[in-house]
Structures are given as C-alpha cells and as structure tokens.
Amino acid sequence: MRPCERAASVASVAAIALLLALLAARALALPVPYLWGGKQARIELPPALAYDLPPVVGAADASQPLVMIDPGHGGFDSGARTPAMDEKDLTLALALALRDRLLADGGVRVALTRDDDSFVALGERAEAARRRGADLFLSIHADSAGMENERAGEIAGASIYTLSERASDAAARRFAARENAADRINGQALSGQSATVNAILVDLSQRRTQAQSERLAALIEREGRGRLVFHPDPRRSAALEVLRAPDVPSVLFESGYITNPQDVARLVSGPGRTEFAGVMARAIRLWFAQARIEAGRRGEEANQGRPIRDSP
C-alpha cells in the first residue's frame, strides 16, 4: 500500500471511530461536546435505579421484632463454587427455610435482602436492615477450602462470624478478603452534633451492638451443639463489610464447606435444612427473650435513678 493510501485508510478508520464514539455517547446519555467549539450538548441521564427495600412478612403487629435474613451473594456474584454447586443457591435455600420456620412459629416479622437470584451490594444489605428498622441481621454463607486444595474434602463444619477489625485467625482474614453517615444511631440524632460527639456516639453504639452480636453467636453455638456440624474452631471474627451496621446486632453464619461432600449432602437435604432452620430459629427466639429481659432491667434502673449497666 502506498503511503498516501495508507494515510487515507487511517483517516477513514479514525473518522468512523469518532462517529461511533459520538453515537455511543449519545445513546448512553453522556455529555457530548460540539466539535466546532460551541457549548456542551447534554442529554439528561435517567435517575439510577435504587435498591428497593425488601418486603416485610409475618406478624401484622409492627411492634413485633424484625429479623433481616441475608442470603449471601446472588446474581452474577456466585460466591464460592464447585462444579456441582454455587454458594448463592445454597444460601438462598437455607434462608428461605429459616424464613418459613420463623413465620410458622409466629411472633416475629421477617425480611430477606433477596428472595431470588439477584445481586445486592454489600453496603445495601446492611443498610436495608437499618432502613427497615431490623432488630437482628443474620447473613448466611458457605465456605470453600479451594478446589486446588488436596485436603479440601477433609475440611468441614459451620462457623459463626461477628465483626472485628482484627481477624481472629488467618482463615478469618482470608474469608473477609474474599467476601468483602447515618442520621441516627440507637435513637441518638447525629445531625447537628460535632464530629467528636458523633464519633463517640457511634463508638458506644458499636460496642453495645457487638456485645449483642456475640450473644447471638453464643446462642447459635449452644443450640446447634449435637444438631449441627461445627468447625473445630467455630467462633470467629473478621472485618466483614456486611456486618458493619452500627446499631443492628449482626452475625454471619458459615453453614459449611461446599468443597466437602458430607457438608453439601447435609445442607441440600430436606432434613438438613429443617435442622438448620430449627436451630437458628430457636437461637433467635432465645436472643429476643434475653433482650426483653435486659430492656426491662435497664428500664427499672433508669426509673430508680441508678446507673444503667450493660450486660456482659
């Protein structure tokens, strides 16, 4: 090809590319500058679709406690995978089983961050719990030992995670790495407060919420003893984004390892899911019973003018 022909060909390609870029920009409703130096031609973008708050089902009485169940992953985010299973499918099935058990027992309201194979961002999950006024947040996941791990089939059992800036062990750090300014905190208005006061209010709220989360984790472990299969070290902590709601007690339950055939067989079976739902439902009800007792004690102390003590 002669130099002049090559130059003409390049110019033609460049012109076509520029035309396509302008058409694509207009199709996407992006700002498009006029080529002759005039003002910018702007086509307004439609507002971004907001995450719709999940519906609340169960007791009609709005004073009844609300449990937000969070099936991990979803949509294009499959979570941990094996050739036979995606984590997102297992967690949804377990979440639906727990929802049905809680509704059958009555006395609580329930919402799910997702009830189908849809994607929900991590921040939206915790925020949905806060905006719905949830009293408890339970995120359900499944772990993986890695398909390349020769000992993957030997690693099994459920784990219970609570929030901590310092991971409890290397496994917790790996899990957190893979998974991973409100107006009111525990009824305290933050707007109009100084940054220092706000930081103190948030810190106090998080300390109390973390203690309540630890109490639920302990109840799950106690109620599941002899009924669920736990990892040898079941209680763990990590800096998990989904547990960061500062005023909603939150626990993440790792139901087992999808790389372990025995764990999978148990979790996909009807009896296995029924056992899981029964254990979790009982732990949740015991947690609410203890919370009512604690609220009553705090009310008595406040009425008597005594300093209010948080339970250990």
C-alpha positions in Angstrom: 0.0 0.0 0.0 1.3 3.4 -0.9 2.0 6.0 1.9 -0.8 8.2 0.6 -3.3 5.3 0.5 -2.2 4.2 4.0 -2.8 7.7 5.3 -6.2 7.9 3.7 -7.1 4.5 5.2 -6.0 5.5 8.7 -8.0 8.8 8.4 -11.1 6.8 7.3 -10.8 4.5 10.3 -10.3 7.4 12.7 -13.4 9.2 11.3 -15.5 6.1 11.6 -14.3 5.5 15.2 -15.1 9.1 16.1 -18.6 8.8 14.6 -19.2 5.6 16.5 -18.0 7.1 19.8 -20.3 10.1 19.4 -23.3 7.8 18.7 -22.5 5.6 21.7 -22.1 8.6 23.9 -25.5 10.0 22.9 -27.1 6.5 23.3 -25.7 6.3 26.8 -26.9 9.9 27.5 -23.4 11.2 28.3 -22.2 14.8 27.8 -21.2 15.3 24.2 -19.1 18.4 23.2 -19.8 20.2 19.9 -16.9 19.6 17.6 -16.9 23.2 16.4 -16.2 24.7 19.9 -19.7 25.6 21.0 -21.3 24.8 24.3 -21.6 21.3 25.6 -24.7 19.4 24.4 -26.0 17.5 27.4 -28.7 14.8 27.4 -30.0 14.1 30.9 -29.5 10.6 32.3 -32.4 8.9 33.9 -32.1 8.6 37.7 -30.2 5.5 38.9 -32.4 2.6 39.9 -32.4 2.4 43.7 -32.3 -0.9 45.6 -35.9 -1.5 46.6 -36.3 -2.3 50.3 -37.3 -5.9 50.8 -40.9 -6.6 51.9 -41.6 -7.5 55.5 -43.8 -10.6 56.1 -45.1 -12.3 59.2 -46.9 -10.8 62.2 -49.1 -7.8 61.3 -48.2 -6.1 64.6 -45.3 -3.6 63.7 -44.2 -3.8 67.4 -43.1 -7.4 66.8 -39.3 -7.9 66.3 -38.0 -7.9 62.8 -35.3 -10.3 61.6 -33.4 -9.5 58.4 -32.1 -12.6 56.8 -29.3 -12.1 54.2 -28.7 -14.9 51.7 -25.1 -14.3 50.7 -24.1 -13.4 47.1 -26.6 -13.7 44.2 -26.9 -12.7 40.5 -23.6 -12.6 38.8 -21.8 -13.0 42.2 -21.9 -16.7 42.6 -19.8 -16.8 45.7 -17.8 -20.0 46.3 -18.1 -22.5 43.5 -17.7 -26.2 42.8 -18.6 -28.0 39.5 -21.8 -29.1 41.2 -22.9 -26.0 43.1 -22.8 -22.3 43.6 -22.8 -20.8 47.1 -25.5 -18.3 46.1 -28.0 -21.1 45.5 -27.3 -22.9 48.8 -27.5 -19.7 50.9 -30.9 -18.8 49.3 -32.3 -22.2 50.0 -31.2 -22.1 53.6 -32.5 -18.5 54.1 -36.0 -19.5 52.7 -36.1 -22.5 55.0 -35.3 -20.2 58.0 -37.9 -17.7 56.9 -40.6 -20.3 56.7 -39.7 -21.7 60.1 -39.8 -18.3 61.8 -43.1 -17.5 60.1 -44.6 -20.9 61.1 -43.6 -20.3 64.8 -45.1 -16.8 64.7 -44.4 -13.7 66.8 -41.8 -12.2 64.6 -41.6 -10.3 61.3 -39.1 -11.4 58.6 -37.5 -9.7 55.6 -34.9 -11.1 53.1 -32.3 -8.9 51.4 -33.0 -11.1 48.4 -35.5 -13.8 47.7 -34.4 -14.8 44.2 -31.2 -14.9 42.2 -30.5 -11.2 42.2 -27.4 -9.2 43.0 -27.4 -7.0 46.1 -24.3 -4.9 47.0 -22.7 -5.5 50.4 -23.5 -2.0 51.6 -27.1 -2.2 50.6 -27.6 -5.4 52.6 -26.6 -3.8 55.9 -28.3 -0.5 55.0 -31.6 -2.4 54.2 -31.5 -3.8 57.7 -31.1 -0.3 59.2 -33.7 1.4 57.0 -36.3 -1.4 57.7 -35.6 -1.0 61.4 -34.4 -4.6 61.8 -33.8 -5.8 65.3 -31.4 -8.6 64.1 -29.4 -9.2 61.0 -28.3 -12.8 60.0 -26.2 -13.3 56.9 -25.9 -16.9 55.6 -22.9 -18.1 53.6 -21.0 -21.2 52.8 -17.2 -21.6 52.8 -14.8 -23.2 50.4 -11.4 -24.8 51.1 -10.5 -24.3 47.4 -10.8 -26.7 44.5 -7.0 -27.0 44.2 -6.6 -27.9 47.9 -5.8 -31.6 48.1 -7.3 -31.7 51.7 -10.5 -29.8 50.7 -12.7 -32.8 51.3 -11.4 -33.1 54.9 -12.2 -29.5 55.9 -15.8 -29.3 57.2 -18.2 -27.7 59.6 -20.0 -24.4 60.2 -18.5 -21.2 61.6 -20.1 -18.2 63.3 -18.6 -14.8 62.5 -19.0 -11.5 64.3 -17.5 -8.1 63.4 -14.0 -7.3 64.5 -11.3 -5.0 63.0 -8.8 -7.7 63.9 -9.5 -11.1 62.3 -9.4 -14.0 64.8 -7.1 -16.1 62.6 -5.7 -16.5 59.1 -8.7 -18.3 57.9 -10.9 -15.5 59.0 -8.7 -13.0 57.3 -8.9 -14.9 54.0 -12.7 -15.2 54.3 -13.1 -11.5 54.9 -10.8 -10.6 52.0 -12.9 -12.8 49.7 -16.3 -11.6 50.9 -15.7 -8.4 51.5 -23.1 8.6 57.7 -26.3 7.8 59.1 -28.6 10.4 60.8 -29.4 8.3 63.9 -27.5 5.7 65.9 -29.5 3.8 68.5 -32.0 6.6 68.7 -29.3 9.3 69.1 -29.5 12.1 66.5 -26.2 12.7 64.8 -27.1 15.7 62.7 -26.1 19.0 64.4 -23.6 17.2 66.7 -19.9 17.9 66.4 -17.7 15.4 64.7 -16.2 14.4 68.0 -19.5 13.8 69.6 -20.7 11.8 66.6 -17.6 9.6 66.8 -18.2 8.9 70.4 -21.9 8.0 69.9 -21.1 5.7 67.0 -18.3 4.0 69.0 -20.6 3.5 72.0 -23.3 2.1 69.8 -21.0 -0.3 68.0 -19.6 -1.6 71.3 -23.1 -2.4 72.6 -24.2 -3.8 69.2 -21.1 -6.0 69.1 -21.8 -7.4 72.6 -25.4 -8.2 71.4 -24.0 -9.9 68.3 -21.6 -12.0 70.4 -24.6 -13.1 72.5 -26.4 -14.4 69.4 -23.3 -16.2 68.2 -23.0 -17.9 71.5 -26.7 -19.0 71.4 -26.3 -20.4 67.9 -23.3 -22.4 69.0 -25.1 -23.7 72.1 -28.4 -24.6 70.4 -26.5 -26.2 67.5 -24.3 -28.4 69.6 -25.1 -32.0 68.7 -27.5 -30.9 65.9 -25.3 -29.1 63.5 -21.7 -30.0 62.5 -19.4 -27.2 63.5 -15.8 -26.5 62.5 -13.4 -27.3 65.3 -12.9 -23.6 65.9 -16.5 -22.3 65.2 -16.4 -18.8 66.7 -14.6 -16.3 64.6 -14.3 -12.6 63.9 -13.3 -10.5 60.9 -13.8 -7.1 59.4 -16.7 -8.1 57.2 -18.5 -5.3 55.4 -21.9 -6.9 55.6 -21.8 -6.8 59.5 -20.9 -3.1 59.8 -24.4 -1.7 60.7 -23.5 0.1 63.9 -26.9 -0.3 65.6 -28.2 -3.7 64.3 -26.8 -6.8 66.0 -25.4 -8.8 63.2 -24.0 -12.3 62.7 -22.7 -14.1 59.7 -23.2 -17.9 59.7 -21.0 -20.0 57.5 -23.2 -23.1 57.1 -20.4 -25.4 56.0 -17.9 -26.1 53.2 -19.3 -26.6 49.7 -16.0 -28.4 48.9 -16.9 -31.0 51.5 -19.3 -33.7 50.1 -20.7 -34.5 53.6 -21.4 -30.9 54.3 -23.1 -30.4 51.0 -25.2 -33.6 51.3 -26.5 -32.4 54.6 -27.2 -28.9 53.6 -29.1 -29.7 50.4 -31.2 -32.4 52.0 -34.7 -31.7 53.4 -33.9 -32.9 56.9 -30.6 -31.0 56.9 -32.3 -27.7 56.1 -35.0 -28.4 58.6 -32.4 -29.0 61.3 -30.6 -25.8 60.4 -33.8 -23.7 60.4 -34.8 -25.2 63.8 -31.5 -24.4 65.4 -31.3 -20.9 64.1 -35.0 -20.1 64.9 -34.6 -21.3 68.5 -31.4 -19.2 68.9 -33.1 -16.1 67.6 -36.1 -16.5 69.9 -33.9 -17.0 72.9 -31.9 -13.9 71.9 -35.1 -11.8 71.7 -36.2 -13.2 75.1 -32.9 -12.2 76.7 -33.2 -8.8 75.0 -36.6 -8.2 76.5 -35.3 -9.2 80.0 -32.4 -6.8 79.5 -34.6 -4.0 78.4 -36.8 -4.5 81.4 -33.9 -4.4 83.8 -32.5 -1.3 82.1 -35.9 0.4 82.4 -36.1 -0.4 86.1 -32.6 1.0 86.7 -33.5 4.2 84.8 -36.7 4.6 86.9 -34.8 4.2 90.1 -32.1 6.6 89.1 -29.4 4.0 89.2 -26.6 4.0 86.6 -27.6 1.7 83.7 -25.2 -1.2 83.3 -24.8 -3.2 80.1 -24.9 -6.9 80.4 -21.6 -8.7 79.8 
